[in-house]
Amino acid sequence: MLFGHIQNHDPEKIALCDEMQTVCYGDLKREIQKRMDALYGVSVLGIALDNSVDWVLWDLAALKAGIPCVPLPPFFTEQQAQHTLHSAGVTHVLFPKELRDTGLKGLAFLPEGTAKVTFTSGTTGTPKGVCLSQKGLEQVACSIVKALGTELADKHLSVLPLAILLENVAGVYATLMAGGTVYLPSLKMTGFANPFEPDFAALSHYMGKHEITSAILVPELLRGLMSVRPDLPHLKFLAVGGAKVSPSLISAARKMGLPVYEGYGLSECASVVSLNTPENDKPGSAGKILPHIRLVENDGEITIKDPAFLGYLGNKHKGEFATGDLGYVDEDGFLHINGRKKNVLITSYGRNISPEWVEAALLAQPEIMSAVIYGDAGPFKRGNRSGLFAR
């Protein structure tokens, strides 16, 4: 599906570019084949590269060769990285200057048909491997193109690390299916050399200079971009996900001229489940469900039967997937997420409160970088906020 779309695009149009190289659609097949040949003898591939054209080419080569790929996020600790390699049975890791044999034999249990293993950071610090199929990954990208059309992805900028599934699938794969150009500068070029002190002016400058039309951000990065009041007249679609977004934040961003649209997704569903678009938009909702997704509500909990999820490492997945998220689909077909089932707080008056909506309202304030609501069985809840942006 993905490779069929790639072959049908204008061979002279640039498909991938970074500060070092560009690759046109007509050259993709040869570049992918070159890397497939280099992957002979690799059973499970780990990718430990910065955002770049090479990252995508190796990823596509593994996908086409049927070799399970395990992206290694740059923010993982050494302990988390080692846990990832051993639990997924990664036999070779791609570093900037070499493809290194790990000495592992790929003995980890991977469900049949696993194309990619994406690791969550884990609430306890131990990453959890989610195994996904090629069909499922491509289906998400295809549904995104159907929902958005092809024009919005003319020039897509990968802001998030490519090891993050949302960027990998909804950003890169969807743009390639749509026939757009994926800009893949190093994280340093877009102001993220130090992830704890992002340079949002650098991000805004890069987007403006290259006339970027689409990008994906998490709410914290959106607030940071808003803090420099960017002038981005060519931007057509700015997807925001990864956490609940306050409608007031969406409204404030749009008043600045930023075409912001909220979505919702899960690693187990190969990133995106639903999203708002210029044609179908309801601020405060997580958008309309992608056409291939089958979603039901069980006692207020969102449950999904999705072909992408094959199971966690060591366990096959059977039947429907209970997300743990509380929500509903309204009469217009828009999905609303209220919070996490396990996060519900109960006051001494018996009222159930999802802290996410309170936290989202606090985080809509530009001065507040992080917030948490806590407490249980009391007449009121306590709040804590920290990390003020300097203004």
C-alpha positions as CSV (number, residue, x, y, z in Angstrom):
1,M,0.0,0.0,0.0
2,L,2.7,2.6,1.1
3,F,5.2,1.5,-1.6
4,G,2.5,1.4,-4.3
5,H,1.6,5.0,-3.6
6,I,5.3,6.1,-3.6
7,Q,5.8,4.6,-7.1
8,N,2.8,6.5,-8.5
9,H,4.1,10.0,-7.6
10,D,6.0,12.5,-9.8
11,P,9.5,11.0,-9.9
12,E,11.0,14.5,-10.1
13,K,9.3,15.7,-6.9
14,I,11.4,15.8,-3.7
15,A,10.2,13.1,-1.2
16,L,12.7,13.5,1.6
17,C,15.1,16.2,2.5
18,D,17.4,17.3,5.4
19,E,20.4,19.7,5.7
20,M,22.6,17.1,4.0
21,Q,20.7,15.5,1.2
22,T,17.5,15.3,-0.8
23,V,15.8,12.2,-2.4
24,C,13.2,12.4,-5.1
25,Y,10.3,10.0,-5.5
26,G,12.0,8.5,-8.6
27,D,15.1,7.7,-6.5
28,L,13.3,6.2,-3.5
29,K,13.1,2.7,-4.8
30,R,16.9,2.5,-5.5
31,E,17.8,4.1,-2.1
32,I,15.5,1.7,-0.3
33,Q,16.9,-1.4,-2.2
34,K,20.5,-0.3,-1.4
35,R,19.7,-0.4,2.3
36,M,17.7,-3.7,2.1
37,D,20.8,-5.3,0.6
38,A,22.8,-4.0,3.6
39,L,20.3,-5.6,6.0
40,Y,21.1,-9.1,4.9
41,G,21.4,-11.2,8.1
42,V,19.6,-8.7,10.3
43,S,16.7,-10.3,12.2
44,V,15.5,-7.3,14.3
45,L,16.7,-3.8,13.5
46,G,17.1,-1.0,16.0
47,I,17.4,2.6,14.8
48,A,19.4,5.0,16.9
49,L,19.7,8.0,14.6
50,D,18.8,11.7,14.8
51,N,16.0,12.9,12.5
52,S,17.3,12.6,9.0
53,V,16.6,11.3,5.5
54,D,18.7,8.2,6.4
55,W,16.4,7.4,9.4
56,V,13.4,7.2,7.0
57,L,15.2,5.3,4.3
58,W,16.4,2.6,6.7
59,D,13.0,2.4,8.3
60,L,11.4,1.9,4.9
61,A,14.0,-0.7,3.9
62,A,13.2,-2.7,7.0
63,L,9.5,-2.4,6.4
64,K,9.8,-3.6,2.8
65,A,12.2,-6.4,3.7
66,G,9.8,-7.7,6.4
67,I,12.4,-7.1,9.2
68,P,10.9,-5.9,12.5
69,C,12.1,-2.4,13.3
70,V,12.6,-1.0,16.8
71,P,13.1,2.8,16.9
72,L,15.1,4.0,19.9
73,P,13.9,7.3,21.2
74,P,16.7,9.8,21.9
75,F,15.2,10.6,25.4
76,F,15.5,7.0,26.7
77,T,18.0,6.5,29.5
78,E,20.8,4.0,29.0
79,Q,18.9,1.6,31.2
80,Q,15.7,2.0,29.2
81,A,17.6,1.6,25.9
82,Q,19.3,-1.7,27.1
83,H,15.9,-3.0,28.3
84,T,14.5,-2.2,24.8
85,L,17.3,-4.0,23.0
86,H,17.1,-7.2,25.1
87,S,13.4,-7.4,25.4
88,A,12.8,-7.0,21.7
89,G,15.8,-9.2,20.7
90,V,17.4,-6.5,18.6
91,T,20.2,-8.2,16.6
92,H,21.6,-5.0,15.0
93,V,21.5,-1.3,15.8
94,L,22.0,1.4,13.3
95,F,24.2,4.2,14.6
96,P,25.3,7.3,12.7
97,K,28.4,5.7,11.3
98,E,27.8,2.0,11.5
99,L,25.3,-0.9,11.6
100,R,26.4,-2.7,14.8
101,D,25.8,-6.3,15.7
102,T,24.5,-6.5,19.3
103,G,25.3,-10.1,19.8
104,L,21.7,-10.9,20.6
105,K,20.0,-13.7,18.6
106,G,16.6,-12.2,18.2
107,L,15.1,-14.8,20.6
108,A,12.5,-12.4,22.0
109,F,8.9,-13.4,21.4
110,L,7.4,-11.2,18.6
111,P,3.9,-12.0,17.4
112,E,3.8,-13.2,13.9
113,G,3.7,-10.4,11.4
114,T,5.3,-7.8,13.6
115,A,6.7,-4.9,11.5
116,K,7.5,-2.4,14.2
117,V,7.9,-2.5,18.0
118,T,7.3,0.9,19.6
119,F,8.1,1.4,23.2
120,T,6.2,3.6,25.6
121,S,8.3,5.3,28.3
122,G,6.5,3.3,31.0
123,T,4.9,4.8,34.1
124,T,7.5,2.9,36.2
125,G,10.4,3.8,34.0
126,T,10.5,0.4,32.2
127,P,9.5,0.7,28.6
128,K,6.6,-1.5,27.3
129,G,6.9,-2.9,23.8
130,V,3.8,-2.6,21.5
131,C,4.0,-4.8,18.4
132,L,2.3,-3.5,15.3
133,S,1.7,-5.0,11.8
134,Q,2.7,-3.5,8.5
135,K,-0.9,-3.6,7.3
136,G,-2.1,-1.7,10.4
137,L,0.6,1.0,10.1
138,E,-0.2,1.6,6.5
139,Q,-3.9,1.6,7.1
140,V,-3.6,4.5,9.6
141,A,-1.5,6.5,7.2
142,C,-4.0,5.8,4.4
143,S,-7.0,6.8,6.5
144,I,-5.2,10.1,7.5
145,V,-4.8,10.9,3.8
146,K,-8.4,10.1,3.2
147,A,-9.5,12.4,6.1
148,L,-7.2,15.3,5.2
149,G,-6.7,15.1,1.4
150,T,-3.3,15.6,-0.2
151,E,-2.9,19.4,-0.3
152,L,-2.3,19.9,3.4
153,A,0.8,17.7,3.4
154,D,2.6,19.5,0.6
155,K,5.6,20.3,2.9
156,H,5.5,18.4,6.2
157,L,8.1,19.2,8.9
158,S,9.1,16.4,11.3
159,V,9.3,18.3,14.6
160,L,9.0,15.3,17.0
161,P,11.7,12.6,17.0
162,L,11.0,10.0,14.3
163,A,11.2,7.3,17.0
164,I,7.9,8.6,18.2
165,L,5.2,6.6,16.4
166,L,3.0,9.6,15.8
167,E,5.6,11.3,13.8
168,N,6.8,8.2,12.0
169,V,3.3,7.1,10.8
170,A,1.0,10.2,10.8
171,G,3.9,12.5,9.7
172,V,6.2,10.5,7.4
173,Y,4.1,7.6,6.0
174,A,1.0,9.8,5.5
175,T,2.9,12.5,3.7
176,L,4.7,10.0,1.4
177,M,1.3,8.4,0.6
178,A,0.0,11.9,-0.2
179,G,2.9,12.7,-2.5
180,G,4.3,15.6,-0.3
181,T,7.8,16.5,0.8
182,V,9.0,15.5,4.3
183,Y,11.5,17.9,5.8
184,L,13.7,16.0,8.2
185,P,16.2,18.4,9.8
186,S,18.2,17.3,12.8
187,L,16.6,18.2,16.1
188,K,19.3,20.8,16.6
189,M,18.2,22.6,13.4
190,T,14.7,23.0,14.7
191,G,15.8,24.2,18.2
192,F,15.7,20.9,20.1
193,A,19.4,20.3,20.7
194,N,18.5,20.5,24.4
195,P,15.0,19.0,24.8
196,F,14.7,20.6,28.2
197,E,15.3,24.1,26.8
198,P,13.7,24.3,23.4
199,D,14.5,27.2,21.1
200,F,11.0,28.0,19.7
201,A,12.3,31.0,17.8
202,A,14.5,28.6,15.9
203,L,11.5,26.3,15.2
204,S,9.4,29.2,14.0
205,H,12.3,30.5,11.8
206,Y,12.8,27.1,10.1
207,M,9.0,26.7,9.5
208,G,8.8,30.1,7.9
209,K,12.0,29.8,5.8
210,H,10.9,26.6,4.2
211,E,7.2,27.5,3.9
212,I,6.1,24.4,5.9
213,T,2.4,23.5,5.4
214,S,2.0,20.9,8.1
215,A,3.5,19.6,11.3
216,I,2.6,17.6,14.5
217,L,3.1,19.0,18.0
218,V,2.2,18.0,21.5
219,P,0.4,20.6,23.6
220,E,3.5,21.8,25.5
221,L,5.3,22.5,22.2
222,L,2.3,24.3,20.9
223,R,2.3,26.6,23.9
224,G,6.0,27.2,23.4
225,L,5.6,28.0,19.7
226,M,2.8,30.4,20.6
227,S,5.1,32.2,23.1
228,V,7.2,33.5,20.2
229,R,4.1,34.7,18.3
230,P,5.1,33.1,15.0
231,D,4.2,34.4,11.5
232,L,3.6,31.3,9.4
233,P,1.3,32.2,6.5
234,H,2.0,29.0,4.6
235,L,1.0,26.7,7.5
236,K,-2.3,24.9,6.7
237,F,-2.5,22.1,9.3
238,L,-1.0,21.8,12.7
239,A,-2.0,18.6,14.5
240,V,-1.9,18.5,18.3
241,G,-2.1,15.4,20.3
242,G,-0.4,13.3,23.0
243,A,-2.5,14.8,25.9
244,K,-5.8,16.5,26.4
245,V,-5.9,20.0,24.9
246,S,-8.1,22.8,26.3
247,P,-10.5,24.4,23.8
248,S,-9.2,27.7,25.1
249,L,-5.7,26.8,23.9
250,I,-7.0,25.9,20.5
251,S,-8.9,29.1,20.3
252,A,-5.9,31.2,21.4
253,A,-3.7,29.5,18.8
254,R,-6.2,30.1,16.0
255,K,-6.4,33.8,16.9
256,M,-2.7,33.9,16.3
257,G,-3.3,32.5,12.9
258,L,-2.1,28.9,13.7
259,P,-4.4,26.3,12.0
260,V,-4.5,24.0,15.1
261,Y,-6.5,20.7,15.1
262,E,-6.7,18.3,18.0
263,G,-6.5,14.5,17.6
264,Y,-6.4,11.4,19.7
265,G,-4.4,8.2,19.4
266,L,-2.7,5.3,21.0
267,S,0.4,3.3,20.3
268,E,-1.7,0.2,20.2
269,C,-3.6,1.7,17.3
270,A,-0.5,2.7,15.4
271,S,-0.8,6.3,16.6
272,V,-4.0,8.0,15.4
273,V,-7.6,7.0,16.2
274,S,-9.4,10.3,15.5
275,L,-8.7,13.8,14.4
276,N,-10.3,17.2,13.6
277,T,-9.8,18.5,10.1
278,P,-10.6,21.8,8.3
279,E,-13.6,20.0,6.8
280,N,-14.8,18.3,10.0
281,D,-13.9,20.4,13.1
282,K,-15.4,20.6,16.6
283,P,-13.1,22.2,19.2
284,G,-13.2,20.4,22.5
285,S,-13.5,17.1,20.8
286,A,-10.8,14.7,19.6
287,G,-12.3,14.7,16.1
288,K,-14.0,12.1,13.9
289,I,-12.8,8.5,14.1
290,L,-10.6,7.3,11.2
291,P,-12.6,5.2,8.7
292,H,-10.8,1.9,9.3
293,I,-11.3,2.1,13.2
294,R,-14.0,0.1,14.9
295,L,-14.8,1.8,18.2
296,V,-17.3,1.0,20.9
297,E,-18.1,2.3,24.4
298,N,-18.2,-0.1,27.3
299,D,-19.4,1.5,30.5
300,G,-18.0,4.8,29.4
301,E,-14.6,3.3,28.5
302,I,-13.4,3.6,24.9
303,T,-12.8,0.1,23.4
304,I,-11.2,-0.5,20.0
305,K,-10.8,-3.4,17.7
306,D,-7.8,-2.4,15.5
307,P,-5.8,-4.6,13.1
308,A,-2.5,-2.8,13.9
309,F,-2.1,-4.2,17.4
310,L,-0.6,-7.7,17.5
311,G,0.2,-7.7,21.3
312,Y,2.8,-6.6,23.7
313,L,6.2,-8.3,23.7
314,G,5.7,-11.8,25.1
315,N,1.9,-11.7,24.7
316,K,-0.4,-12.0,21.8
317,H,-3.4,-9.7,21.5
318,K,-6.8,-11.2,21.1
319,G,-10.1,-9.5,20.6
320,E,-10.9,-5.9,21.4
321,F,-8.5,-3.4,23.1
322,A,-9.8,-1.6,26.2
323,T,-8.0,1.8,26.1
324,G,-8.5,2.8,29.7
325,D,-9.8,6.2,28.4
326,L,-13.2,7.5,29.3
327,G,-15.2,9.1,26.6
328,Y,-18.1,9.0,24.1
329,V,-19.0,9.7,20.5
330,D,-21.6,12.5,20.1
331,E,-24.5,12.7,17.8
332,D,-22.3,14.3,15.1
333,G,-19.8,11.5,15.2
334,F,-17.1,13.4,17.1
335,L,-15.1,11.6,19.8
336,H,-14.8,13.1,23.2
337,I,-12.2,12.0,25.7
338,N,-12.9,12.8,29.4
339,G,-9.9,11.3,31.1
340,R,-8.3,8.1,32.2
341,K,-10.4,5.5,34.0
342,K,-7.7,4.8,36.6
343,N,-7.2,8.5,37.2
344,V,-10.8,9.3,38.4
345,L,-10.8,11.0,41.8
346,I,-13.8,10.8,44.1
347,T,-14.6,13.6,46.5
348,S,-16.1,13.1,49.9
349,Y,-19.4,14.2,48.4
350,G,-19.3,11.2,46.0
351,R,-18.5,13.3,42.9
352,N,-16.3,11.7,40.3
353,I,-13.7,14.0,38.8
354,S,-11.3,13.4,35.9
355,P,-8.2,15.5,36.6
356,E,-7.3,15.8,33.0
357,W,-9.9,18.4,32.1
358,V,-8.9,20.6,35.1
359,E,-5.2,20.2,34.2
360,A,-5.9,21.1,30.5
361,A,-7.6,24.3,31.6
362,L,-4.7,25.2,33.7
363,L,-2.2,24.4,31.0
364,A,-4.1,26.7,28.5
365,Q,-2.5,29.6,30.5
366,P,0.7,30.6,28.8
367,E,2.5,31.1,32.2
368,I,1.9,27.5,33.3
369,M,4.2,24.8,31.9
370,S,3.0,21.9,34.0
371,A,0.2,21.1,36.4
372,V,-1.2,18.2,38.4
373,I,-4.4,17.7,40.3
374,Y,-4.3,15.3,43.3
375,G,-6.2,14.1,46.3
376,D,-9.1,11.7,47.0
377,A,-12.0,11.3,49.4
378,G,-11.8,15.0,50.4
379,P,-14.3,17.9,49.9
380,F,-11.9,19.5,47.4
381,K,-8.9,18.7,45.4
382,R,-5.4,20.1,45.6
383,G,-3.4,21.5,42.7
384,N,0.2,22.1,42.0
385,R,1.8,24.0,39.2
386,S,5.4,24.6,38.2
387,G,7.7,25.6,35.4
388,L,6.5,29.1,34.5
389,F,7.5,30.4,31.1
390,A,9.4,33.6,31.3
391,R,7.5,36.4,29.5
